[in-house]
């Protein structure tokens, strides 16, 4: 079968995010960008399924500016077979992303779509669910284990009360959680091979999707600075501070 994996270009998780001086958003100039960590997990899982003989092709899709081509290349360097870049210079909201992915899926006809449960820049956790709804496919979110069983897929998902096991008929949409796997590092030979792998470039207009934002950001601000904790030597000192300084007693 064919597996499609969307991957988003985000600020690298090691970077300290800074708010612009005009509070219109976060600073992106001269900031290190990388693939969304949850999407790396999704690509790794797709590659493992292919290596186990359950898939014949893994396709990486990214929607974003021209620089998102590097995100696609990263997926190809990990081992994906082919890439698709949907060029869009403005931010794309989850519903528009889901609509674009739906059109790509109708063309590519994958039997499984695996994507990260959320992107670390907006933490929306919406695209996978919206995509499954638009396609009318079964979905399993927050997957910590994926097992292909013929025409079905068994997914262990993490929920507040513990673990839940679902069995879905293919085709299906799965979103990945942190504990699903540990993504591989791209080797130098694979990085070189990735430069020769095909990448199709297109635009939202090619799919008839309007990406005009439905939401308007009014203000972005830094979180309130938390006061550092303090160690106390005795219970009586703790009670005194809670009563006299914190005012909670």
N, C-alpha and C positions, 0 to 999 in steps of 0.2 A: 504494500500500500504506500501511498504518498503522505508525508507529514508536512504541514505548514507551521512555521514558527514566527510570529511577529516579534520584533525586537526594537526597543526604543532607545534613542540617544539621550542620556541624562547627564547631569553634573556628577562627576565621579564621587563615590561614597566617602572617599578619604578627604574631600575638599570641604573646608568650612564655608558654608553658604553665607554670602553677604547681600544685604538689601541695598538696592540703588538709592542714591541720595534723594531722588524725587519720590521714593516709595511706590514706584510704578511696578515693581517686580524685583526679582533677584538678579544680581550681576552675572552676566554670561561672558563678558569680554575678557580674554586672556585667562579663562577658567578651563581647567582640564575636564574633558567630557569623556564618557565611556558608555558601554552598554549597560542597560538596567540589570542589576544583579539577578533579579528573579527571571529575566529573559535568558540570561546565561544558563540558568538551571533548566529552563525549558528546552534550549538547544541541546544541552548535554543529555537530557532524557530522550529526546528524539534520536540523537546519535546512538545511544545505547540500544534503543529499540531496533534501529537499523542494523547495528552490529549483531544483534540477536537473531536477525533474519526475519523480523516482522515488518520491515519497511524497505522499499526500494529506492526512495529519494527523500531528501530533506531540503525544504525550501525556506530560506530566511527572508522575511519581509520587514522593511523599515519605512516609516512615514515621517518625513521631516525635511530639513534643509539639505543642501548639497553635501554638507559635512557628514550627514548620516550615512553616506556611502562607506565611511570607515566602519560604521557599526555593522553594515552588511558584510564587509570584508572580514571583520572579526569573527562573525558567524561562519563564514566560509573557511577561515583559517582553523577553526575548531573542527571542521570536517563536513559541514553542510555542502550540498551539491550545487545549489543554484541560489541566486539572490534576486530580489525585486526591490527597487527603491522608488517610492512614490514621493516625488519632489513637492514640498510645500514649505514655503519660507515662514509662514505664520503658524503660531501654535494651533494644534488640532485637538479638539475636545473628544472625549471617549466615544460619544455617539457617532461622530463623523468618522472616527477611526474604525469603528465597528461596521459602518456602512461601506467604507472602502474595502475592508477585509472581506466582507460578504461578496462584493463584486469579484475580487481576486479569487476567492474560493469557488465561485460559480464557474470561473474560467479554468482554474487549475484542477478542480475536483479532488482535493485531498480527502482521505478517509478519517484523518485525525488532525485537529488543530491544538497545539500546546502553546500556551503563553503564560508569562508571569502573572501572579495573582494581582500585582499592582506595580506601578512605577514609583520609584523612590522620590521623584520630584513633586508629584501632586498627590500621591497616595489615594487615588480615586477608587481603585478596586471596582471598576465598572465595565471595562471593555469586554472581558471574557463573557460576562453574564449577558450584556447587550448583544454580543455577536451570536451567542447560542439562541437568544430569543428571536433575532432577525432570521436566522437560518432554520429555526424550528428543530434544532438538534438537541440531544441530551447533553447535560453538562455536569461536570464534577469540579468543584473549586477546592483550593487549598490542599492539593494532592501531596501526600507524603510517600505514596507508592503507586506504581502503575504496572498492571500486568495484562498483556494481550492474551485473549482466549478465543482464538478463531475470529468469529464475526462480532465478538463482544470484547469489552475492556473492563477490567476490575480496578477500581480506584479506591485506595484508602485515603480518607481525607481527615484533616485535623479540625475538630470542633471544640467548643468550650467544654463540653463534658468528657472529652477524650478522643476516641477515634471512631469514624463511621466508614463502613465499606459499602460502596455502590457498584452495581454492575450495569454498564451502559451498552446499548447496541450501537455499533458503528454506522455512520459517521458520528463523531462526538467532539465536544470542546472540553479541554482540561486546562485548569490554571494551577500553577505550581507553587508549593510552599518551600520554605528554606530547607527543610529536612529531607527533601526528595532525593538529592544527590549533591555531590561536590563537583562543580564544573572543572573540566580539564584545562590545562594550559596549552595554548597553541604552540606547536613546535616550529622551529625555523623552516624546515622543509615544507610544512603545511602552509606557513605564511607565504612562502614563495609560490606554492601551487595555487593559493587563493587568488593571486593576481591574474591567473589565467582562467578562472572559473567565470561563467557568464552571469552578468547582472543586467536585468531589464530595467530601464528607467521610464517612468510615466508620471502623470500628474492627476490630481483628484478630478479634474475636468474630463479626463479620459473615461472615467467611470460614471460621470454625471452626478457626482456627489458635491453638494454645497458645504464647504468647510467654514462658512461664516460663523464666528463664535456666537453662542446663545447666552453666554455669561460675560459680564464686564467686571474686571477687577478694579475695585475702588481704591484700595490701599493695601500695601504690603508692609509689615513692620516686624522688627526683631521681637522675639519673645522676652518676657520680663526676666531680668537677671535674678537668679535664685541666690539667696543668702547662703553662704557656706555653713556647713554643719559644725558643731562644736562638741568635743568630748568632755564628759564630766567624770569626776573621780568617785562620786557617791550618789546614792539615791536621794539623800537630803538635798544635795546641790542641784540635782535634776529637778526636784519638786520646786525648789526655790526659783530656778530660772523659768520654769513653766508658769509659776504664779506671778513673778515680778517682771519678767522681761517679755514673755510670750503672751501673758494675759489669758491663758487658756484654763487656768484653775481659779 
